[in-house]
Amino acid sequence: MKDIKRSDYIKNVLKNMPTGWLTTTTHRLDIYDEDLAKTQFLNEFERLFQENNYETSALNNLPTAYDYIRLGHPLSCILEWKIAHSNNLKPENVISFSSKIAPILAILRKNLLAGKNTQILYSETLPDHFDAELLRRVYGYQFELIQVKNTENIAPFKGSTIFISEHDQFLNVALSPNIDFYMTTHPQLGSVILVNGDQNDNYISEIQHVRRRETIAMTPANCLSALNMMIDTAFIIPQNTDVEANKVQVEKTINQITNSTSKVLVASSGLSMQYAIMMGLIHNAQEQHPGKDIKFIVPPNCYGGTNDQARRVAACLDKVDVVDLLVDGDNDMVESIASVLDHIAKEDAIPYIIAEIPTNPRVEVPDLKKLKEVLSRERHTTNGDLAIDPVFILDQTFCPNVHFLGDEDILSTVRTISYASGSKFPSGGLCTAGYCVGNKKTEALMDKIELHLSLCDNEATDLQMEVLAKQLPSMNQRIKDAYKNTRDFVNYIHEVLPAAKINFVSEELAEEGFTPSVFSLDLPTKGASNEEREAYKRALNLKLINLMITEIPHESKFCVSYGQLRGCYWTIPATSTQGTTKEGDKDYIVRVSLAPEVDLELHKKVFRDFVDGI
């Protein structure tokens, strides 16, 4: 009876849900408590359910479920809530994925680190692209694969038992006490994993973290279809008839934008793309340079997802390590790369560099001619042998329009792979799909990256490709328009608050094509000690952001965003994008990004009010 009531309630919620539940990739930080991700949203949602309140206004006022749609969102939480109650589980024990393989990898990763056995059972077929040999050899995962007829006679196992189920009614689950993780998959929608038994509760955060760092949650559109399937057995999933045309359009446009002729790979998110890049390069290194150490060179204060993912990969493999690359502030990226590469050459190790240009959050661009020279320089091992040349993995999210890869471009002669987060300029904030291209020297590497993108089932969904097909052609113009607004706002801040330190590209760099629409604002501070000055500045950061989002709620948002179609977005990197960065490397400054369409004069007025109130 209760389940019927929940289905009826969900039916009404889906009719009245806010449009942003389907169309927003980043959510409000001012009503978000990261420690209570999903929980706070569902507690309030449960209260609305008990009151049978499904008014749009009530749904719109629910606390933010996750700050970023890649990690989860209202519809994924509701789907998991419904499945959990149907199976007498807690909602936190149900986790949905866009990928049909990533949930398996989450269990295998935890058990690898814990030295625990895993058996994977399946009744019909394994998910497409599941490659047991590669998972064992490249990822280091250990497991048994067993085909079974049903779940009724599964014997106890000393370790973890995963059961994979794929059928038309994929949300109909039959839990068994000897199944630790029940994973049900759908060829179009993704997968849902159910954590069964109190003894497995310590896996929940680990599974969530894989969803956070190496893949994405089931997308809003697919969660909507899954919910409709649960409440209406006659529901038919909408089909995209232009899949191939969209793919051709996206690949053609990305090649034009990046001035490359390489294979174009499109993933479910920027981090999904980065994960495929890392694993593809590791695979290539194992084949081309067996036994050699692999070094991923990463700025310690870069976006937390990049930093965290690199360290998570290294934790699983004996031959892989992370080396810090100091790039911001008093450190010069080129000098740091030169020093690190000299050291790695002597060790006869394999260097893979992950770097953002411009850097985040300080928005700095290195001397590109010197960068090319340092990356191209021949180095030798202590034995005098020629050292392995680096691969430069360039995160171009801030400036995806700058050419690095073409035959006449600055990094054409250095093995370079470029990638970008799709939730930023590529889609205008309408989806998360990221992409990757390389120059002519990386053709073999791109094949390996493609293999691991498929292996993890992390390719972009059909709807994501449709969004990119529509949005990418206008991207370069949107970048120009957003930069113009940003330059105008930066100049105004210089004028009214000259004591503030602003990190933004120079006019000269903009002439060279570096036209980001994000800048960092280091507000003036005061106090008798470093502690007092830091505390004052942090309070001032929040005062500014709160004033902006209160006075201009229709445009100014406290959220992690960039490259959106409209508005102005504010965040503090130390408490958002640098969430997993070491405390000493965090930046407690304000990061601001402007869109092509924004009421700039109103933002100037409110900023002036802030200055007058200091």
N, C-alpha and C positions, 0 to 999 in steps of 0.2 A: 504493500500500500504506500509506504514511504517512498519507494522507488518511483512509483507512478506520479506521486506528488512532485518529486524532483524533476522528472521528465517534463511535466506540465509547466513547472516553473521555468526551466531552461528554455522551453519553447517560447514563452513570453519574453524572457530576457533577450533571446536572439532577435526578436521582433523590435525590441526597444533599445538595443545596445548602442552606445555612442559610436559615431563613425570612426573615431580615432582608434577604436579597438582593432579595426582592420587595416588602417592606413598609416599609423604612426610607428616609427621605428625607435624613437627615443622618448622617454617619459619623464615626468616632473620629479625633480630631486627634492623639492620643498615638501612633498607629502610622501617621502620614501625613507624607510628605515632598512638599510641593507641587511642588518642582522635579522630582520623579520620578513625577508623576501618571501613572497607567496603566502606566508602565514597570516600576516596582517590583512592582506587583501581578502583571503578566504574567511577569516574570522568575521569581517564586516559583511562579506557576501552571505555567509551562513545566517547572520542576523537578518539581512534583507529577505532571505528565503523563509525564515521562521515567520516574518511579518507579511509574507507574500507581496513584497514591494518590489516591482520591477520597472518603476518609473525611470525614464532616461536620466533625469536629474539625479536620482539616488545612485544609479550605476556610475554616473560621471564623477560623483564625489567619493568613490571608493579610493582607498589609499593605493599608491602605485605598487603594482605587484613585483615588477623588476624594473630597474632603471633603463634597460635596453632590451628591445624585443628579441634579440638573439638569445638572451638568457631565459626568456619566458615572458608571458604577457597575460592579460585577463582571460582570453579564450583558452590558452593552454592550462591555466589554473582551474578553470571551470570544468574542462574535459577531465582533468586528473581527479578533481573533486567528485565528479559523477562516477567515474570508473571505480574509485576507491570505495565509495559508499555501496556500490553494487557488489563489491567483493569483501566487505567487512574489513577494509584496510584504512589506515590513516591516509589523508590526502598526500602527505609528504612521501609516502611509499610508492606513489605512482608518478612516473616521469616520462614525458613525451619527447620524442626526437623527430627531426626531419629526416635523419639518417636511419637506415635499417641495420647498420653495422656498428655505429658508434656506441650504443649501449653495451654491446658485447665487449668492445674494447675497454670500456670503463671497468668492467668486472675483471677482465684479464690484467689490466694495469695494476689494480689494487692487489690482486693475488700474486702478481709477479713480485711486487715490493714486499709482500708479506710472506712469500715462500709457500703459498697455499695452492693445492691442486684445484683444477677446474675441469669439469666435463660439460660439453655442449651437446645437448640432445635435440633432435629435430625429427619431425614425423614425415614430412613430404620432401621438401628441398631446402637447401640453405639459401640465404639472400644472394641475389646476383652479385658477382664480383668478390664474394667471400673467398679469399685465397689463404688456406691454412698454412701452406708452405712459406709464403711471404710473411705472414704474421709471426711465424716462429723465427724465421731467419733475420728479418729486418727489424721487427719490433721487439723481438726477444720474448714473446709471449709463449707460454706452455699450456697445452690443453689436450684433452681427448675429444674426439668427434664420434658420436654414436647415433645412428638412425634407429628410431623406435616406432612402434605401431601406434601407441597411445600413451597417455600419462598415468594410466591406472596401475601399472605394475612396475613403476620406477622404484628401484631399490635404494636404500640409504647409501650415501657416498661420503667418504672422508675428504671433504673439501666443498667446493661450490658447484651446484648443479644449475645450469641455465637451460631452459627449454624454449625453443623457438617455434612459434606457431604462425602459420600464414594461411588465412582462409578468407572468404568473402565477408563474413560477419566478424571482422578481425577484433572487435571489441568484446566479443563473447568469450569470457575467460573461464577456464576450469582449473582452479588452483589445487595443487596436491601438496601434502605436507613434506614430501621429499624433493620438491622443486623450490630452490632458493630464489631464483629469478625467472619470472615468466615473461617472455618477450613476445608480443604479438605484433605482426607487421602487415602493412598494406602497400602494394606496389606503387600507388600514387601518393599516399598521404604521409608515409613514414612509419614510425613504430612507437610503441608504448611499452615500458618495462615496469613490472610490478615486483616490488621487493617484499618477499614473503617470509614472515617469521621474525620475532624480536631479535634473534641472534644475528640477523643481517642488517639491523638498523644502522650499524656503523658504516655501511656501504652507501647510504643515501647521499651524504655530502660529497663523497667521492664521485658518484655518478653525476650529481649536479655539476661538479667542477669540470668534468669532461664536457658536459653540455655547454658550460660557460667558456671553455678555452679551446676545444678542438672541433666544435661543430655548432649546431644551433637547435633550439627547441622546434617542435613542429610549428610550421608557420601559421599565422592567424587564419588565412584562407583555408588551409587544410584542417586546422582545428575546428573551424566552423563546419566543414563538411563532415568531419568525424562526429561532432555533436548532433548534427542533423541525422546522420545514420543511426545514432543511438536512440533518438526519439521518434524516428519515422523509418520503418523498415523498407518503405517504398522509395526512399530518397535516392536519387541518382546523382553522382558526383559530376559537376560541370566539366566538360571536356574542352581543352584548348585546341582549336583546329589549325592554328598557325605556328605550331611548335618549330617546325623546320625553318620556316621563313623568318621567324624571330631570331633563331640561332644564327642564321646567315647574316641578318642585319646587324646583330650585336658584334659578331666577329669582325665584320667588315668595318664597322664604325670604330671599334677599339684599335684595329690596325691603323686606321687613319689618324686617330687621336694620338697614338703613341709613336707614329712614324715607323712602325715595325712591320715586318712581313712574317713574323713567327706564328706558330700555332697559338690560338687564343684559348685559354682555359677560364671557365666561369664557375665559381664555387658558391655555396650557400651563404658565405660571409667572408669578410677579409681574413678572419682568423682561421676559417676552414681552408682558405687558400694558402695561408702561411703554413699551416700544418702539413698540407700536401707538398709544399715546397721543401720543408725541412726533411720530411720522410723520404721524398724523392731524391734529395741530395745525399742523404745517408745511404740509401740503396745504391746510388751510383758510386759513392766512395767505397762501399764494401766490395763492389765488383772491380773497380778500377785500381784501388789501392788497398787490397786486403790487409788487415792487421794494423793499419795506421790509425792514429788518434784523429778524431774529428773535433774541431773547435768552432763553435758558433760564437761570433763576436758581436755583442749586443750592448747598446747604451743602457746603463743601469737605471736611468730616469726616464726611459722612453715609455710609451703607452704600456700600462700594466699588463695587458693581454699578451703583447709580444714578449715582454720580459718573463712573465710567468710561464707561458707556453714553452719557451726555449729551455727553461730550467726543468720543467716537467718532462720534456723529452730526454734531456740529459740524465735525469734521475733513473731512467729505465734502462740505459745502455752504458756498459762499462767503457766503451771507447769514445763516448761523446761527453764533451764538457762545454761550459759557457765561460767566455772570457769577457770581462767588462771593457767597454769602449767609452771613454770619456769624451763627450762631444759639445757640451753646453758651457755657458758662462766663461770662465777663464781658460777652458780647454778648447783646443782647436781640433776639429774632426780629422783633418788630414795628418797632423802630427801624431795624433793618437793612433790612427790606422797604421802609419809607418812604423811606429814603435811596436805595436802588437804583432804586425806581420813579420817584422824582423825576428822577434822572439819565437813565433810559431815556426818560422822557417828553420831555425836552429834545431827545433824539436822534431823536424821532419813530419809535421802534422798537416792536416787538411784544413785550410781556413775558409769559413763561410761567414760573410759579414752581413748583418741585418741593420740597416740604417734608414732613417727618415730624412728626406730633403724636401722642404725645410724641416728642421728639427721640431719636435713637439715636447714641451710647450713654448720653447724660447724663440721659435720661428727664425732659425739661423741657417744660412746657406754657406757651405764651404767654398773655397776657391776651387772651381771645377777643373781647371787645367792642372793644378797641383794634385788634386784628387786622382785624376787620370794617370799622372806620372807615378804616383805612389802605388797605385793598384797595378800598373804595368811593369814596375821595376822587377828585374830578375833578382832572386834571392837564392842563397845556398844553405844547405844543411851544414852541421858541424863537420861532416865528412867530406864536404866540398861538392856534393851532388846538387843538381838543380832542384830547388824547392818547388812544391806544388803551388801553382798560381791560384789566387783567391777567386771566389765567386762573390760578386757584389749583389746582394738582395736588397733592392731599393723599394722602400715603402713610399709611394708617390701620392698618398691620399690627400695631402695638403695642396699639391700642385700637379694633378694628373695630366695637365695639358702640356707640360714641358717635355721636349724631345730629348731623350738620352740614348735611344737604341738604334736609330737609323744608321745607314752606312756612313753618313757624314757627321753624325752626332757625337758628342763628347765621349761617350762610353762605348762606342761601337767596337773598339778593339779589346775591351776588357769583358770577361765573362760576366754579363749582367742580366739579372731577372728583375722585372718591375711588376709591382702589384699595387692594388688600391682597394680600399674598403668601399663597397657599393652603396652603403647607407648614406654616404656623403654626397659628393657631386654627381657620381654616375647615375644615381636614381633620384637625386633631389630629396632624399629622406623617405622614399616610398617603399623601399625594400632593402634587404641587407646584402644581396649578392655581390661578391667581390670578384675581381678578375686578375689575370696574370699573363704577361707576355715576356719574351726574351729577345736578345739580339741573335745574330747569326751564329755566334760562338756557343750558343746554349741549346742547340737543337736536340742533342741527345739528352740533355738534362730535362728539357720540357717533356720529352716522352716519359721519363721516369715520374715526373710530377703528375702528369695525366694519369698514369697507372695508379698512383696512391690517392689521387682525388677520387677515382672510381672505387678503389679498394675500400675506402672509408665511407663510400656512398654520400659524399659531400658536394656533389654537383648542384648547381642552381636548379630550383624548381622551374616548371614551365611558366608559372605566373611571374616569377622573378625575371625570367628571360623576356617575358612580354613587357614588363615595366622598363627594363633596360633598353629594349628596342625602341620604346617611345621616348625615353628620357635622354639617352646618350647623344643623339644628334644635336641637341640644344645645349650640351654641357659647356662647351668652350665659351659660348656667349654668356651663359649664366655665371661662369667664373669671372669674366670681364666685368659684368655688372656688379657682382658682389664685391669684387676688389675695389671698384670705384667708391662704393658706399663705405667700405672699411677704411680706405685712405682718408676719406672725408671726415669720418668719425675720429680717427687717430689724430689728424691735424687739429681738430677741435679740442680734443683732450690736451694736447700739447699747449694749446693756447690758454685754456682756462685752468689747467692744473699742471704747470710746468715742472713742479717738483716730482711728479710721478715718472717712473721709469717704464717706458713702453718698448716691448720687444716686437718689432715688425720689420718687414723687408725694406731696404732702402729704395729710393726712387731709381737708382742705378740698376739694382737687381730686378725691379719691376720692368725696366726697359728690356732686360734680358729674357723676360717671360715668366719670372717668378711672381705671380700675382695671387697670393693666398688671400682668403677673406677671414683670417683669424689673427688675433694679436694677443699678447700677454701684457697685463697691466700690474705693475708692482707699485702699489699705492704708497705715498709718503707716510712715515710713521714717527712716533715720538715715545720717549720713556727714558728712565734713568739707567736701565740695563738692557742687555740683549733680549732677555726674557720678556721684559715689559714691552719693548719695541715690537717683538714678534707677536705677542698677545694683542697689542693694539692694532697691528696691521691685519691680523686674522679677523678680528671683530669688525674692522672697517670693510674688509672684503665682503662679509655677509651683509653689512649695512647697505652697501652699494647694490648688491644683487637683489636683496629684498625690496629696496626702493624701486628698482627697475621693474621687477615682476609684479609689484603691487600697483604701480602707477600705469603700467602698459601691459596688462594681462593678456590682451588679444595678440600681442606680438612678442614681448620679452618673456623668455622662459628660463628658469633655472634648470638646465638639463644638459646632458652630454650630447652635443650635436654639432654638425658642421655641414655646410653645403646644402642646407634645406632650401626650399623654394621661396620661403617667406619668413620674415621675422628676425629676431636677434636672440642669441643663445649665450648663456652665462654659466660658467662652472669654475670650480677650484680643482685643478688637476690632482692635487694631493689627496682629495677626498672623493674623486670620481675616477678619471681615466688611469690614475696611478695607484689605484686601490691596493694592488699587491706588490708595489714597489717598496724597497727597503726605506724605512722612515727617513734616514739621513739623505736619501736621494730625491725625496718628494719636493714638489714646488707648491708652496702655499701662496700662490698668486691668483689673480683673476684671469681666466681665459675667456675671451669674447669672440664670437663669430657672427657675421652679418650675412644676410641673404640678398639675392638680387632685388627682392621687393621688401622694403622696410620703410617705416615712417621715420626717417632720419632726423628731421627737425624736432619731432617729439622726444626722441631719445636724447638729443642734445639738450633740450630744455630740462629734462629730468636729471641728466647728469650735472647740469649747472646747479640745479637745486641741491644735489648731493654735495657739490663743492662748497656751496654757500653754507651748508650745514656742518662742515667739518670744524 
